[in-house]
Amino acid sequence: MGLQRKHLHRVLLWFLAAVLLAAATEASQTIRSDCEEYCGDVSIPYPFGTREGCYLNEVFLITCNHNFTPPKPQLRTSDIEVLNISLDAQELRIYTSVARTCYDSSGGIIRSSTAFVRLNYFPFSYTRNKFTAVGCDTLAHAVALQGDDLIKTGCMSFCASANSSSDGVCSGIGCCQSLIPEGLLIFNSSVRGQSNRSRIWEFSPCSYSFLVEEDAYNFSTADLRGLQNTSVVPTVLDWAVGNLTCEEAQKNSSNYACPKQSVCNESSNGPGYRCNCPQGYQGNPYLPLPNGCQDIDECEDSTLNNCTNSCHNIPGSYKCSCPKWYKGDGKRDGEGCTIDPLLLTKVSLGKSLYFYTEQ
């Protein structure tokens, strides 16, 4: 009897410890009620936040600079302006500078600047950005740090006349682009001319280089004259949590950022992991319920289901069905719904008459 009591006591202690640990984990993902949801026009979703108790940890601090109207969100304590934070893509858009070198009519340099960005976290997206150079007789290069390795990338752009380049074409005539490797946290870009600039100075007095979100820049021949007064461009960063894999983070549950209704995925750009809502759910995957991942009712929106008739929502998905007297899967891309011949009875009363009876 005494052994049974001791065993029961151990089980109760283990159960209590598990409950407390789960409560502590959920509590670490609970944010203050007075957290700023916006800084200026930019939404600041958790795990980001503008004050202690509103972010996951200091890596996700966004400084809301009220010296501007409207206020500007800035990455941690830097002056890097944040344009957008995406929970779905888990990307962060910032402004980065344009490097330029300008010449006088005789080819002498009258202005030169580089574009330097150093990030401690959140690497530049190698799938969403392009290293870009604009100008005639232009050689642009960038030196980047990938882990402990020094990486160099660049491209060359030439054009014989103002009419040799074309709007929307960035293939080396007036504009060139190149890819960047993954995992970059430090990026330093510069640009220079290759030969005598006097012959092109009138229509291309400067050379430019920048790292830009691919979809945000479309080359125009007007850019050769002054890049249309552009000094900063949007650039995409990939963000993730910590520097552990999902498996490693889950073993240390007290610091694991994903609530139990979310799923964990490895980062595709550098170390860390990401929390995501499972298929059929939406919401903030870094927050516990009721603010976290919630079931999507696909039946409320016809664009989210392919039912021809009746739609029934189920957790994470939906089911289609056919009305009475019909058979099939009820799907637009499937069998649809057709009259069941087994339920069709033909009765002859002087003429053919059809009616339905439930079998």
C-alpha positions as CSV (number, residue, x, y, z in Angstrom):
1,M,0.0,0.0,0.0
2,G,2.9,2.3,0.9
3,L,4.6,1.7,-2.5
4,Q,1.4,2.4,-4.3
5,R,1.1,5.8,-2.5
6,K,4.7,6.7,-3.3
7,H,4.1,5.8,-7.0
8,L,0.9,7.9,-7.1
9,H,2.7,10.7,-5.4
10,R,5.5,10.6,-8.1
11,V,2.9,10.6,-10.9
12,L,1.1,13.6,-9.4
13,L,4.4,15.5,-9.1
14,W,5.3,14.7,-12.7
15,F,1.8,15.8,-13.9
16,L,2.0,19.0,-11.9
17,A,5.5,19.8,-13.3
18,A,4.2,19.2,-16.9
19,V,1.3,21.5,-16.3
20,L,3.5,24.2,-14.9
21,L,6.0,23.9,-17.8
22,A,3.2,24.1,-20.3
23,A,1.7,27.1,-18.6
24,A,5.1,28.8,-18.5
25,T,5.6,28.2,-22.2
26,E,2.2,29.6,-23.1
27,A,2.8,32.6,-20.7
28,S,6.1,33.4,-22.5
29,Q,4.0,33.9,-25.7
30,T,1.5,36.2,-24.0
31,I,2.0,39.8,-24.8
32,R,0.9,43.0,-23.0
33,S,-2.5,44.4,-23.7
34,D,-1.1,47.9,-24.4
35,C,1.4,46.9,-27.2
36,E,1.4,49.1,-30.2
37,E,-0.1,47.3,-33.2
38,Y,1.2,50.0,-35.6
39,C,4.1,52.4,-35.9
40,G,3.0,55.0,-38.3
41,D,1.4,53.1,-41.2
42,V,3.3,49.9,-40.6
43,S,1.8,46.9,-38.7
44,I,4.0,45.4,-36.0
45,P,2.8,41.8,-35.4
46,Y,4.2,39.6,-32.7
47,P,7.0,38.3,-32.4
48,F,8.0,41.9,-33.2
49,G,7.2,44.7,-30.8
50,T,8.1,48.2,-29.8
51,R,8.6,47.7,-26.1
52,E,9.6,45.0,-23.6
53,G,6.8,42.5,-23.0
54,C,5.6,43.0,-26.6
55,Y,8.3,41.2,-28.5
56,L,9.6,37.6,-28.3
57,N,13.1,38.8,-27.4
58,E,15.3,41.8,-28.2
59,V,16.1,40.5,-31.6
60,F,12.6,41.4,-32.6
61,L,12.6,44.9,-31.2
62,I,11.2,47.6,-33.5
63,T,12.0,51.2,-32.4
64,C,9.1,53.5,-33.2
65,N,10.8,56.8,-33.9
66,H,8.3,59.6,-33.1
67,N,10.7,62.3,-34.4
68,F,9.0,61.8,-37.8
69,T,5.4,62.4,-38.9
70,P,4.1,59.8,-39.3
71,P,6.4,57.9,-36.9
72,K,9.0,55.6,-38.6
73,P,9.6,52.0,-37.4
74,Q,13.3,51.2,-37.3
75,L,15.1,47.9,-36.9
76,R,16.1,47.4,-33.3
77,T,18.2,50.4,-32.3
78,S,19.6,51.2,-35.8
79,D,18.4,53.9,-38.2
80,I,17.3,51.2,-40.7
81,E,13.7,52.0,-41.7
82,V,11.3,49.1,-41.8
83,L,8.7,49.3,-44.5
84,N,6.7,46.1,-43.9
85,I,6.7,43.0,-41.7
86,S,5.1,39.9,-43.2
87,L,3.8,37.0,-41.0
88,D,2.8,34.8,-43.9
89,A,6.1,35.0,-45.9
90,Q,8.1,35.8,-42.8
91,E,9.9,38.6,-44.6
92,L,10.9,42.1,-43.5
93,R,11.3,44.9,-46.0
94,I,13.7,47.7,-45.3
95,Y,15.2,50.7,-47.1
96,T,18.9,50.4,-48.2
97,S,21.1,53.1,-49.8
98,V,22.1,53.5,-53.4
99,A,25.9,53.6,-54.1
100,R,26.9,56.1,-56.8
101,T,29.8,57.7,-58.5
102,C,29.2,60.9,-60.6
103,Y,31.6,62.5,-63.0
104,D,32.1,65.9,-64.7
105,S,32.3,66.3,-68.4
106,S,36.0,65.6,-68.5
107,G,35.7,62.4,-66.5
108,G,36.7,63.6,-63.1
109,I,34.9,62.2,-60.1
110,I,32.7,64.9,-58.4
111,R,30.7,62.6,-56.1
112,S,31.2,59.1,-54.8
113,S,29.4,57.1,-52.1
114,T,29.1,53.4,-51.1
115,A,26.1,51.5,-49.8
116,F,26.9,49.6,-46.6
117,V,24.5,47.6,-44.4
118,R,25.4,45.4,-41.5
119,L,22.8,43.2,-40.0
120,N,23.2,41.1,-36.8
121,Y,20.2,39.0,-37.6
122,F,17.7,38.4,-40.5
123,P,19.8,37.9,-43.7
124,F,19.2,39.4,-47.0
125,S,16.8,37.3,-49.1
126,Y,18.7,35.6,-51.9
127,T,15.5,34.8,-53.7
128,R,13.7,38.1,-53.5
129,N,16.6,40.6,-54.1
130,K,18.8,41.4,-57.1
131,F,22.1,43.2,-57.0
132,T,21.6,45.9,-59.7
133,A,23.8,48.4,-61.5
134,V,22.6,51.3,-63.7
135,G,24.7,53.4,-66.0
136,C,26.8,53.3,-69.1
137,D,30.5,52.2,-68.8
138,T,29.7,50.9,-65.3
139,L,31.4,48.3,-63.2
140,A,29.5,47.6,-59.9
141,H,30.7,45.2,-57.3
142,A,29.7,44.2,-53.8
143,V,31.6,42.6,-51.0
144,A,29.5,40.5,-48.6
145,L,30.2,38.4,-45.5
146,Q,28.6,34.9,-45.5
147,G,29.5,33.4,-42.2
148,D,33.2,33.7,-42.0
149,D,33.6,33.7,-45.8
150,L,34.1,36.9,-47.8
151,I,31.9,36.8,-50.9
152,K,32.2,39.1,-54.0
153,T,29.6,39.6,-56.6
154,G,28.9,42.2,-59.3
155,C,28.0,43.0,-62.9
156,M,29.0,45.3,-65.8
157,S,26.8,47.6,-67.8
158,F,27.7,49.4,-71.0
159,C,25.9,51.4,-73.7
160,A,27.2,53.3,-76.7
161,S,24.4,55.8,-76.9
162,A,21.3,57.0,-75.1
163,N,19.1,55.0,-77.5
164,S,21.0,51.7,-77.1
165,S,19.2,50.7,-73.9
166,S,15.5,49.8,-73.5
167,D,12.9,50.4,-70.8
168,G,12.2,47.3,-68.7
169,V,15.4,45.5,-70.0
170,C,18.2,44.9,-67.5
171,S,20.6,42.7,-69.5
172,G,23.9,44.6,-69.4
173,I,23.0,47.6,-71.7
174,G,22.4,50.5,-69.4
175,C,21.4,48.1,-66.6
176,C,22.7,44.8,-65.2
177,Q,21.7,42.5,-62.4
178,S,23.2,39.5,-60.5
179,L,22.1,37.1,-57.8
180,I,23.4,37.1,-54.2
181,P,24.3,34.0,-52.2
182,E,22.2,33.0,-49.2
183,G,23.0,33.8,-45.6
184,L,24.3,37.4,-46.2
185,L,24.3,39.7,-43.2
186,I,26.9,42.3,-44.3
187,F,26.8,44.0,-47.7
188,N,29.0,46.7,-49.1
189,S,28.4,48.0,-52.6
190,S,30.4,50.5,-54.7
191,V,30.5,51.4,-58.4
192,R,33.0,53.0,-60.8
193,G,33.5,53.7,-64.5
194,Q,35.9,51.8,-66.7
195,S,37.1,54.4,-69.3
196,N,36.8,58.0,-70.5
197,R,33.4,59.2,-69.6
198,S,33.3,62.3,-71.9
199,R,31.5,60.5,-74.7
200,I,28.6,59.3,-72.5
201,W,28.6,62.1,-69.8
202,E,25.7,64.0,-71.4
203,F,23.2,61.1,-71.1
204,S,24.9,59.0,-68.3
205,P,26.8,61.3,-65.9
206,C,26.7,58.8,-63.0
207,S,26.9,55.1,-62.2
208,Y,24.7,53.4,-59.6
209,S,24.5,50.2,-57.7
210,F,22.1,48.9,-55.1
211,L,20.5,45.7,-53.7
212,V,16.8,45.9,-54.4
213,E,13.7,43.8,-54.1
214,E,13.3,42.3,-57.6
215,D,9.7,43.2,-58.1
216,A,10.2,46.7,-56.8
217,Y,12.6,47.9,-59.6
218,N,11.9,48.2,-63.3
219,F,14.7,49.8,-65.3
220,S,13.9,52.9,-67.2
221,T,16.2,54.7,-69.7
222,A,15.4,57.9,-67.7
223,D,17.4,56.3,-64.8
224,L,20.6,56.9,-66.7
225,R,20.4,60.6,-66.2
226,G,19.9,60.6,-62.4
227,L,18.1,57.5,-61.2
228,Q,15.1,59.8,-61.0
229,N,16.5,61.2,-57.7
230,T,16.3,57.8,-56.0
231,S,18.6,57.5,-52.9
232,V,17.1,54.5,-51.2
233,V,15.5,51.3,-52.5
234,P,13.3,48.6,-50.8
235,T,15.2,45.4,-49.9
236,V,13.9,42.1,-48.4
237,L,15.2,40.3,-45.4
238,D,14.2,36.8,-44.3
239,W,13.5,36.4,-40.6
240,A,13.4,33.4,-38.3
241,V,13.7,32.5,-34.6
242,G,17.0,31.7,-32.9
243,N,19.8,29.6,-34.4
244,L,18.5,26.2,-33.6
245,T,16.7,23.6,-35.7
246,C,13.1,22.7,-34.9
247,E,14.1,19.5,-33.2
248,E,16.7,21.3,-31.1
249,A,14.4,24.1,-30.1
250,Q,11.6,21.7,-29.2
251,K,13.9,19.9,-26.8
252,N,14.3,23.1,-24.9
253,S,10.6,23.8,-24.6
254,S,10.9,26.7,-22.2
255,N,12.4,28.8,-25.1
256,Y,10.5,27.2,-27.9
257,A,8.5,30.0,-29.7
258,C,5.8,27.9,-31.5
259,P,2.5,27.3,-29.6
260,K,1.1,23.8,-29.7
261,Q,-1.4,24.6,-32.5
262,S,1.4,25.8,-34.8
263,V,3.9,23.8,-36.9
264,C,7.6,24.3,-37.0
265,N,9.7,24.7,-40.2
266,E,13.4,25.1,-40.7
267,S,14.6,28.4,-42.0
268,S,15.6,28.3,-45.7
269,N,18.1,31.2,-45.4
270,G,20.5,30.9,-42.5
271,P,20.0,29.4,-39.0
272,G,16.8,29.3,-37.0
273,Y,13.2,28.1,-37.4
274,R,9.8,29.5,-38.3
275,C,6.4,28.9,-36.8
276,N,3.5,28.5,-39.3
277,C,-0.2,27.8,-39.1
278,P,-1.0,24.3,-40.5
279,Q,-3.0,24.1,-43.7
280,G,-6.6,25.2,-43.3
281,Y,-5.7,27.6,-40.4
282,Q,-4.9,31.2,-40.3
283,G,-3.7,33.7,-37.7
284,N,-0.5,34.6,-35.9
285,P,1.4,31.3,-35.5
286,Y,3.5,32.8,-32.7
287,L,0.6,33.4,-30.4
288,P,-1.5,30.8,-28.5
289,L,-5.2,30.7,-28.9
290,P,-7.5,32.6,-29.1
291,N,-5.1,34.9,-31.1
292,G,-3.1,32.2,-32.8
293,C,-3.9,29.8,-35.6
294,Q,-7.6,29.4,-36.0
295,D,-9.6,27.2,-38.4
296,I,-10.6,28.8,-41.7
297,D,-14.2,28.3,-42.6
298,E,-13.8,27.5,-46.3
299,C,-17.6,27.2,-46.7
300,E,-18.1,30.9,-46.0
301,D,-16.0,31.9,-49.1
302,S,-16.8,30.1,-52.4
303,T,-13.3,30.9,-53.6
304,L,-11.9,28.7,-50.8
305,N,-13.9,25.5,-51.7
306,N,-14.8,23.7,-54.9
307,C,-18.2,22.4,-53.8
308,T,-21.1,22.5,-56.3
309,N,-23.8,22.3,-53.7
310,S,-23.4,21.7,-50.0
311,C,-20.2,22.6,-48.1
312,H,-19.5,21.4,-44.5
313,N,-16.6,22.9,-42.6
314,I,-14.3,20.6,-40.6
315,P,-11.2,21.4,-38.7
316,G,-8.5,22.4,-41.2
317,S,-10.6,21.5,-44.2
318,Y,-14.1,21.0,-45.6
319,K,-16.3,18.4,-47.1
320,C,-18.6,18.6,-50.1
321,S,-21.9,16.7,-50.3
322,C,-24.8,16.3,-52.8
323,P,-28.5,17.0,-52.1
324,K,-31.1,14.3,-51.6
325,W,-31.7,12.0,-54.6
326,Y,-28.2,12.8,-56.0
327,K,-24.9,11.0,-55.9
328,G,-21.3,12.0,-56.5
329,D,-18.5,13.8,-54.6
330,G,-20.1,17.3,-55.0
331,K,-16.9,18.8,-56.3
332,R,-16.5,21.1,-59.3
333,D,-13.3,19.4,-60.3
334,G,-14.6,15.9,-59.5
335,E,-17.8,13.9,-60.1
336,G,-20.1,16.7,-59.1
337,C,-23.7,15.7,-58.4
338,T,-25.9,13.7,-60.7
339,I,-29.3,12.1,-60.2
340,D,-28.9,8.6,-58.8
341,P,-30.7,6.2,-61.2
342,L,-31.3,3.7,-58.4
343,L,-33.6,6.2,-56.8
344,L,-35.4,6.9,-60.0
345,T,-38.6,4.9,-60.5
346,K,-40.6,4.9,-63.7
347,V,-44.3,4.5,-63.6
348,S,-46.5,4.3,-66.7
349,L,-49.9,5.9,-66.2
350,G,-50.9,6.1,-69.9
351,K,-47.9,8.2,-70.5
352,S,-44.4,8.3,-69.0
353,L,-44.3,9.9,-65.6
354,Y,-41.2,10.2,-63.5
355,F,-41.2,10.7,-59.8
356,Y,-38.6,10.0,-57.0
357,T,-39.0,7.7,-54.1
358,E,-36.6,7.4,-51.2
359,Q,-35.2,3.9,-51.1
